[in-house]
Amino acid sequence: MQRLLVLGLIALATGAHAQTARDTTSPPTRAVPGFALSGYAEASYQYSTHPNGSTIAGHVYDRYQNQFSLDALDLVADRPYDPRTWSAGLHAEILLGQNATVIQSNGLSLGPQGDVPQLYVTLNAPTPNGNGLQIQVGRFATLLGLEVIEDVANPVWSGGSQFIFLEDFTSTGAQLSYRFGPRTDVQLRVSNGWDAVQARNSGKTVLGRLGLYPDTSSSVALFGYTGAEEFGNAAALRSGAEALLWKRFAASWNVWLQADYGREMANAALPDSTRDAQWWAFGAWFSHDLTPTVNVAARADYLADPDGARTSGAFGYPANRGQRVGSATLTLNLRTWTGALVRPELRYDRSTIAAFGPHPSQLTAGLGVAYLF
């Protein structure tokens, strides 16, 4: 059954198109009757000065020390709806490779290196302003944050701490989307929980987003969420808020700022199950086009996890009762070769504990090479 699902999605994707939320480097699309197609293939290499064995702690896709990695073959099918009529659309995405391993959800298995990050149907109800009200049901990528699962769309190559530790990768449920006009839109999502196709308990997780667009060169997005995420416990809520700001300066400079705060009620899943846990984080990105084919991007982020709720034993970090970790990343985005994206990167991570082997810091060098279609 799993093999049939994979083959079916691949067949569908050969006649379809990708949605990449907040996409700053969208691959070209190719239209076929009723559908469009996009995707990418990616491989990489990475090396850390202080790995935890074969793992680079605190990293997600670039997590294998001194290895060449077959990261991703991403295929996306999209049949758009018409916002002016009673219409329906379909969006399907399949991800194969080592990136798929880390975003897999409870209740869905395509093997150790396969996943379906998005698979949903959109039902559109026309509205007087012509934008329509969209009702979407299925599995979605997160609404939170700047960075997305499809790393070719992110300003920098490696995933930051906010993307890895403070956001869900995917959720399964239903969503309402509405654009009031050119300045405001909203989304409301109800799901089985963070990274859960099969619900962990009897509760549901609610996530809302408000998007504001003062002009064509700036935006503000405000998020809020709450829900129980522990197996068999619908009472221990995880709640949080996030703000994301974007500003373009001139034609070639972009800046993003993101702030997060979260809290989780005491439960058995936390390092200290007798107390509530909280966390907060800040991130800043900038991107500048040096030439039409050369872009430089940087990120600085800081995550405070004083109770160890988000980082203890996660993504290569040792078990801990709390830490604060920051990183600085510089990526060169090269589009010299038609259809290809080449991304050499340097990254420095530092923690308040010995998170990187016996050391509090590490320096990582990496290279991602992707072909976009």
N, C-alpha and C positions, 0 to 999 in steps of 0.2 A: 504493500500500500504506500509506504514512504517513497519507494522508487517511482511508482506511478505518479505521485504528487509532484516530485521533482521534475520528471520528464514532462508532465503536463504544463507546469509553470514555465519551463524552458521553451516549450513549443509556443505558449502564449506570448512569451517575451519576444520571440522572433518577429512578432508583428505589432510591437507596442512601444510606448515612450515613458521615460522616467520623470517622476517628480522628485526634486531635491529641495527641501525646505531651506530658505535663506541661502540659496545657491549663489555663490559669487564666481564660480568657474564652471557653469553648466556645460555638459557635453552637447554636441550638436544632435539634433533629432532628425529622424527620417520617417516621413508619413507613409502609411499604407492604408488601404480602405478602412476607415473607421478607427484606426489605431495609429500610434507612433512608437518609436523604439529608441531607447538610449541605454547606456550602461558603461562599464569600464572594467578593465583587467589591471591588476596591480601586483607588483613584487617589490621586495625591499631587503635592506641589510641594516643592522644596527649593532652598536658596540658601546658598552658602559664601562667606566673605570672601576666601579664597585658593584657588580651584580650580586644578587642572592642566588648563587649557584648558576643555573642556566636561565634565570629569570631576571629581567630588569624591573625592579620594584617601582610601583606607582605608574607604570605605563600600561597601555591597553593593547593596541594593535602591534606596536613596536616593542613587544615584551620579551622576545627571545634573544639572549645574549650571544653575540658573535655568530649569528646565523643569517643565511639567506632565507627569506620567508616568502611563501606563495600566499599572498594576503587575500586576494579577492578576485572573483569573477562575479560581477553584479549585473543582473539583467532585469529590466523594468518594463512593464507593459502598462499603458495608460490609454483608456478610451474616455475622452472628456465628455462632460455633460454640457448641455446648453442652458445657461442661467436664465434665459428668457422664456423657456417652455417647461412643461412637465416632462422631464427627461431623466435619464440615468447614466451613470458612468462607472467605470471599473478601473481600479489601480492595483497592480500586482507586482511584487518584487521578490526575486530570489537571490540570495547571497551564498556563494560557495567559496571555501578557502579558510585560512586560519583566522580571519577577522570574524567569521560567523560563529566560531566557538564561544567567544566571550559575550555575545549578545543574545544567546539562546534563552528561551523562556521556559518556565515550568509548564508542562502539559503539551509541548510540541517538540518532536524529535525527528530530524532528517539525517541523523548520524552526527558524528563529532564535528564535522566541518560543513554543515549546511543549515540554512535558516531561511525563513520567510519573514523579513522585517516588516513588510506591509502587504496586506491583502484586504481590500475593502471595496464595498459598493457605495456609490453616492446616489441618493435620490434628491432631485432638485425640485423645489416648489417655486414657481415664478412669483415675483413681488413687484409692486408698482415702480420701484426704482430700477428695475431691470437686472439687479444683482442676484436675485434668487436667494432662497433659504435652503441650505444643504443639510441633509440628514445622511450621515455616514455610519456604516456598520461594518465591523471587521477588526483587523489588527493594524495599528498605526505606529509610526515612529513618534518619539516624544515631541511634545510642543515646547518643552523647556529649553532655554539656553540658545547660544549662538551655534555651537558646534553640533554636527549631525553625524549619523552613522556612516554616510558616504564621505570618507575623509577627503576625497578629491575636491569636495565643495567647501572645505574649511580653509580659513586664511593660512593657518600653519598646518604642518603635516601630522604631528603626533597629537593625541587627544590630551586635553588639559584636565586638571583635577575636578573641576566643576562638572564637566561632561562625564567623567568616569565614576565619580563617587556621589554626586548630589542630584542626579537626574535618572529617571528611568530610560532605558534604551527604547523599549516598545511597550504598548499596552493594547489590550483586547477589549472592545466594548462598543459604545455608540457615541457619536459626536454631532453637535449642532454647530454650524458655521454660518455667519451672516456678516455682510459688509454693508454698513449704513450708508456709506458714500466714500469719496476719495480720502477722507481723513480718519475714519474709524472702522474697525472690524472687531468681531468677538468670536471666540470658540468656547464651547462647553463640552467637556468629555466625561463620561462615566465608564469606568472600566473594572475588570477583575483585579486590578492591582498592578504594581510595578513589575514589568517583565514576567507576566503571568498570563498564559493562555487559559490554563485551568486555575480557577480561583483557589486561594490558599485558605479562605475562611468564608463566612456568610456575608461579610461586609462588601462594600464597593468603594472604590477610590474616585474622587471627584477632582477634576482639574479644570481651571478656567484661565483664559487668556484675553486680555484687552489690548488691542493694537491701535496706536495713535500715530498719525502721519502729518506733522505740522506743515511739511513741504516735501518736495521731491528729493531733498538731500538729507533728510533726518527722519528718525522714527523712535518711538518709545513703546516697549511691550511690557506689560505688567501681568504676573502670573500668581496664582494661588492654588494650593492643593491640600487635600486631606484624605486619609484612608488608613485602614489597618492592613499591615503587610506581613504579619507573622502567621505561620501555619497554625490553624485551629484557634486563633485568638482574634476575634472581631472587635475587641474592646481597646486594644493598645494602638492608638492612632499615631500615624506619622503625618505631620502637617508642616507646611512651609510656604514661603513667598520668594519671588524673584523679580528683579527688574533688569531689563536689557535696553541699552540706548545705542543708537547708531547715528553717526554723522559723517557725511562726505565733505571734504574740503577740496575745493577746486575739482579738477577732473580725475586726479590720480591718487588722492589720499583718502583713506577710509579709517575711521576709528570706532571701536565698539567698547562699551563698558558694561559689565555684568556683576550684579550683587545677589547673593543668596543667603537665606536664613531658613533653618529647619529645626524641628523638635520632634522627638519620639517618646511616647509614654513608656514607662518601665515595662519591660517584657523579657522573657527568657532568651531572646535572640541577642541581647546586648551584652557587652563584656561585664558590666555591672547591672544585673537584673533588678536591683533594688531602687534604682533612681532613674528619673527621666534623663534623656540625653539631648543635647543640642549641638548645632554646628553652624558655621557661617563662612562665607568665602567672598572674595573679590577677584575679578579678572579684567584685564585690559588688553586689547588687540589693536595693532595698526597695520595697514597694508598700503604700499606705495608702488605704483608702476614706474619703473625706471625707464623702460622702453615698451613698445607694444608686445614684446615677447619675454620680458624679464620683470619680475615682481619680487619685492622683498617684503616679508611679513614678520611680525614679532608678537609675542604674547608674554605677559607677566601675570602670574596668579598666586593667590595665597588662600590656603584652606586651614581653618581652625576646627579641629575635631577633638575637643578636650576630653570627651568621654570614650573615644575609640569606636563610636557607633558606626561610622562610615568606612573607616580605614583598617580596623583591626583584622588581620588575617586576610585582607582583600587585595587582589591584584599584586601579589608578591610582597606586600608589607608583612612584617612579623606581627603576631598577636600583641596588642598593646592596650593600655588603659587610657590612651589619649596622645595626640601629637598635633603639632602645627607644622605644615609643610608648604613651601613655596617653590616656584620654578620660574625660570626665564628661558625663552625659546626664540631662536632665530631661524627662519626658513627662507630659502631662495626658491622661487617658483619659476621654472624655465619652460617656455612653450616654443622653443626654437624649432623643434621637430613637429611637423603638422600632425595633429591628433594626439600627441604625447604630452605628458606633464611630468617633468623631472624635478625632484624636490630634495636637495641636500639640506641637512638640518643639524644644528647644534642646540643642546638643551642642558641646563643646569638645574638640579633638584637639591633642596636642602630641607632637612627635618630637624625637629627638636629632640628626636631620639635616634638611636643607631639603626635607621631604617634600611640602610643600603649596605648589606653585609655588616661588618662591625663599624661602619662609618656613618656620619650624619649627612653626607652629601655624595653626589655622583655627577659626573659629566658624561653625556651620551652624544654620540655622533650617529647619524642615520642617513639613509638615502632611500627615497621611494620613487619608483618609476611606474607610471600608469599610462595606459592607452585608453582614450575616451572615444566612445562611438554613440 
